[in-house]
Amino acid sequence: MYAKDVTVLNQVGLRARPATFFTQKANEYKCSIWIEKEERRVNAKSLLGVLSLGVASGETVRIIADGNGEQEAADALCQLISSEFAG
């Protein structure tokens, strides 16, 4: 299991469009991936789950991956968030 914290910097947070990009990227990996805000953890591959967290700009989330390619997956998702979803 591999976990990494990242702060959401884009203006709208993890709302509709950024959340879609995030879940699409998460689905590129075979390992299990979760996103955690405070004490709440949801499947990072689920758009509704990610949206339900209500992550706003400036908030820190934890990306947790477990399985084959876990570190690569978590790092890629953190990079996506850090780049403000620029790709």
C-alpha positions in Angstrom: 0.0 0.0 0.0 1.2 3.5 -0.9 -0.2 6.8 0.2 0.6 10.4 -0.7 -0.9 13.7 0.3 -1.6 16.5 -2.2 -3.2 19.9 -1.9 -5.9 20.8 -4.5 -4.8 24.2 -6.0 -7.2 24.7 -9.0 -9.9 27.3 -8.5 -13.0 25.0 -8.4 -11.5 22.1 -6.4 -12.5 18.6 -7.3 -15.8 19.4 -8.9 -17.4 18.1 -12.2 -14.7 18.6 -14.9 -11.6 18.1 -12.7 -13.2 15.1 -11.0 -13.9 13.6 -14.4 -10.3 13.9 -15.4 -9.2 12.5 -12.0 -11.4 9.4 -12.3 -10.4 8.8 -15.9 -6.8 8.8 -14.9 -7.5 6.5 -11.9 -9.2 4.0 -14.2 -6.0 3.7 -16.3 -4.5 1.7 -13.4 -5.4 -1.9 -12.3 -4.6 -1.4 -8.6 -7.2 -0.3 -6.1 -7.1 3.5 -5.5 -8.9 5.6 -2.9 -9.1 9.3 -2.2 -9.4 10.4 1.4 -10.5 13.7 2.8 -10.4 14.0 6.6 -11.8 10.7 7.8 -13.8 9.9 4.6 -12.4 7.5 2.0 -14.0 6.8 -1.4 -13.1 4.8 -4.5 -11.0 7.1 -6.7 -12.4 5.4 -9.8 -16.0 6.4 -9.0 -17.0 9.9 -10.2 -19.9 10.0 -7.8 -17.7 9.0 -4.9 -15.1 11.7 -5.7 -17.8 14.3 -6.1 -19.4 13.3 -2.8 -16.2 14.4 -1.0 -16.8 18.0 -1.9 -13.1 18.8 -2.1 -12.6 22.6 -2.4 -9.6 24.6 -3.5 -6.9 24.7 -0.9 -7.9 21.4 0.8 -5.5 18.5 1.2 -6.5 15.0 0.2 -4.7 11.7 0.5 -4.3 9.3 -2.5 -4.0 5.7 -1.4 -3.2 2.9 -3.9 -2.8 -0.8 -3.3 -1.7 -3.4 -5.8 0.3 -3.7 -9.0 1.6 -0.2 -9.9 0.4 1.4 -6.7 3.2 4.0 -6.5 3.0 5.0 -10.1 -0.8 5.4 -9.9 -0.7 7.5 -6.7 2.2 9.7 -8.1 0.4 10.2 -11.4 -2.9 11.3 -9.7 -1.0 13.6 -7.3 0.8 15.1 -10.3 -2.5 15.6 -12.1 -3.9 17.5 -9.1 -0.7 19.5 -8.6 -0.7 20.6 -12.3 -4.2 22.0 -11.7 -5.5 19.4 -14.2 -3.4 20.7 -17.1 -2.7 17.2 -18.2 
